Structure formats: structure tokens, C-alpha cells
Amino acid sequence: MNVWEKDQYKEIWINTEDEQVMMALIHGKWGWLMYLREEGDAGFSSRNPDYTGTDNDGKTMDFLLSNGQLDYYPLSYVLPIEQVINALDYFEKYHKLPDFITWHNDEFFI
């Protein structure tokens, strides 16, 4: 596990031997996840099924990347930190996509 952090922000990467990757961006008690099956994959990103808005409602949260870039992601992507940590632990242990997270296939970014 590769972890970068600054203040309330973290960027966490887990890479498996077969080139799968799970990444989490964390802002305080919230975070979002990205999963890639292999290099160049469009991947999957987390969605919060309890969020009452939409991906396009304009409500966002900021996340600081390790390169210093500040990105904004829809609140519909954001999960409580406990779920993010559980997903990272599961992926690190089993090298599988956690089925207790709602995933969006980003190949079909609609």
C-alpha cells in the first residue's frame, strides 16, 4: 500500500502482482474509490447509493492529489471513510473488487 497524506487529505494506492489497482482519495471523513483491472483500463469508480442527488447536480467535494492538484468530484461518488477503508482492506487481502461497494463502469461514462 502506497499512502501519501497532507493534513486532511490522503491518496492511497494498492497494486497487485497481476496489475490490478485500487486507489482512494480521502478528504477528512469522506473518500471515493477507483478500480482499474489493468493499465489503460477506464476502470470503475465508487457511487454512494444513499446519496439523494445525482452525478450531475453540481454538488462536489474537493480532493488533493499527491502532485498538488486540487480536484472536485461529485458527492454521489463520495463514501464514508469506514467504507473506503473496508474496501481497501478487502482488495488488499483478496485482490477482488469488493461487492459491498456500488461501482460505476467508467467505460460508459453517462
N, C-alpha and C positions, 0 to 999 in steps of 0.2 A: 504494500500500500504506500503510495506516494502522497504526502499531505503537505500543502502549503497553506499558511494562515497569516492573516494580518487583522488584528482587532477582532471584530465580529464576523469577519469573512473567512471562509475556507474553500479550498479547491482540493478534492480528493480523487485520485486515480487508482484503479485496480486493474492490472493487466494479467491475463492468464497466458500460459505457455502456448495455447492454440490461437492467440491474437485477439481474443475477446477482450473488451474493455468496458468497465463501468466507471462513470465519472459523476461526482456530486459537486454542486456548487451550494454553499451554505451561507446564509445571512442570519446570524443570531439563532433563533429557534426554528428557522424555516430553511428548506432547501429544495432542490429539484435534481432529478437524475437523468442521465443519458446513458444508453447502452449501445455498443457497436459490436456487431458479430465478427467483423474483420476490418482491416484498413480500407478506407474508401467507402464503407457502408454508410448509407443515410441514417441508419440506426433507429432507435426508439427513444422517446422522451416521456417522462412521467406526467400523469394527469391526476388531479385531485377530484375524485368522484363526489366529494362533499361540497365542492365549490359551487355556489349557486349562479355564478356568472358564466361567461363564455370565454373562449380563447381570444376573441376579438373585442372584448368590452372596454379595452383601453386601460384596465387596472393592472399595474405591474409592480414588481419588486426588483430592486437593484441587487446585482451580484458583482463582486470584484474578482477579476481573473488574476492569475499569478503574473501575467505580463503587464498588470496595471490598468487594463481596460475595464471600464465600468459598463456592464451590460444590463439590460432590463428584460425580464421575462414575464409573460402573463401570469397573473395569480392563479389561473387554472392549472398551471404546471406545478405549483408550489405545494409541498407536503410538510407536515410537522417533522421536526428533526428526528424524533424517535423512529418514524417510518423510514426515513432516509438511512439512518444508521443500521436498522434491521435489514434493509435491502442490501447495503454494502457488505454486512457480515455474512448474509446468505450467499451472495455472489462470490465472495472470497472463499467460502467454505465449499460450495457445491459447483461453482463455475456454470451456473444456470441463471436464467432470467427469473427473478422472484415473481411468482404468480399472485402474491398478495399486493402487488403494485399494479395500478391501472396504467397500461402503456399505450402510447400512440405511435404507429408506424410512420416515421417521418419521411419515408419514401413517397407517401401520399399526404403531403402537407396541405391539408384542406381545412 
